[in-house]
Amino acid sequence: MHQKKGRRIIAFLAAPPAVGKSTLAAFLELLSQERMGLHPIQSIGLDGFHYHSNYLKSHTIRRNGKEVLMQSVKGCPETFDAHHFLAKLHELKHGDTLWPVYNRQKHDVGEDALRVTGDIILIEGNWLLLPDAPWNEAQRLADATLFLRADAKDLKGRLIARKMKGGATREAAVAFFDASDGLNVEHVLKESVAAEETWTMLADGSFQASSVKR
């Protein structure tokens, strides 16, 4: 596609939480750099577009008929600045840009932390294929889309373990899954629009192409 169009290519890699999209994107980047005949890609993430921690701790959204702090449901679509993401995509269409990155040690966003210069950009994230605005506007700027599908039951243990690794007790990790992560998994799987290509994560963590639109 890059050879044919002769310009920067932007691809979306969308998946529910804990499928391993960040790891896969990094692997594909490394593979493109090491394999002869492949044009190098640069992988970047959507997580840098979380609202900053102080914003999440001071703003609420309505969830199940109640006002809740954004911080308590961090990771859902409303806790991302989708308009900022859309603006950065427009910048990428016209040249290089600086990209925000989520710091998992500080649990906050670092603005302009990564310079994006690649000819082929692979963007990974949960909400890239949502049907509502402005996510659907962002999809019109993508040249290719890939979706990673998985069984929701297989992701629960991964998500609880990830939260505990970040310092949460098991009780707190399970509560967060029930209130946030589990709902996000279902939201991504049920609401994402069809991608040009879909891969399914198998029980051993490997991926298999299950649907390709040409």
C-alpha positions, 0 to 999 in steps of 0.5 A, a space after each residue: 500500500 505504501 509503495 502504491 500510494 507513495 505516501 504515509 500509511 496509517 493503520 489501526 489495530 483495535 482490540 479489547 483490553 488484555 489481548 496483547 495489542 501493544 505487544 503485538 504492535 511492538 513485535 510487528 514493528 521489530 519484524 518490519 525492521 529486521 526482515 529483508 524486503 519489508 518497509 519499517 513501520 512505527 507503532 504507537 498507542 492510543 493510551 496517551 490520549 487518556 485525560 490527565 489524572 487530575 482531570 479524571 479525579 475531578 470530573 464525572 460521567 453518568 454510569 448505570 444512572 449514577 454520577 461516578 468519578 472518571 478515575 473509577 472507570 478509567 479506560 472507558 471511551 469517555 476517559 479519552 480525549 478523542 478530539 485531541 486524538 483526531 487532531 493528531 491524526 490530521 497532523 500525521 496526515 500532513 507531516 511528522 508530529 509529537 505524540 503523547 505517551 501513557 506512563 504506567 509507572 506514574 499512571 498519567 500521560 506525558 505530552 509530546 513524549 514521542 516523535 512520530 516520523 515513520 512512513 507506515 504508522 500502526 496505531 493500537 488501541 481499544 476504541 479505534 473502531 467505535 461507530 460514534 463521533 469523533 471515533 468514526 471521523 478518525 477511521 476515515 483517516 486510516 488507510 487500513 484497519 485490523 481487529 483482534 477478537 478474543 473470548 471475553 472469559 479468557 481476558 478476565 484473568 489477564 486483566 485482574 492479574 495486570 491490575 494486581 501487578 500495578 499494586 492493587 489487591 486482588 479484591 480491588 482488582 476484581 472490583 475494578 474488573 466488574 466496574 470497568 475493565 469487564 464492561 470495556 471488554 464487552 463494549 469493544 467486542 460488541 460495538 466495534 465496527 467491522 475491520 478490513 481484517 480480523 484475527 482471533 486470539 486462541 487459548 494459547 495466546 497466538 492469533 489466527 486470521 478469521 476474517 479478511 475483507 478484500 
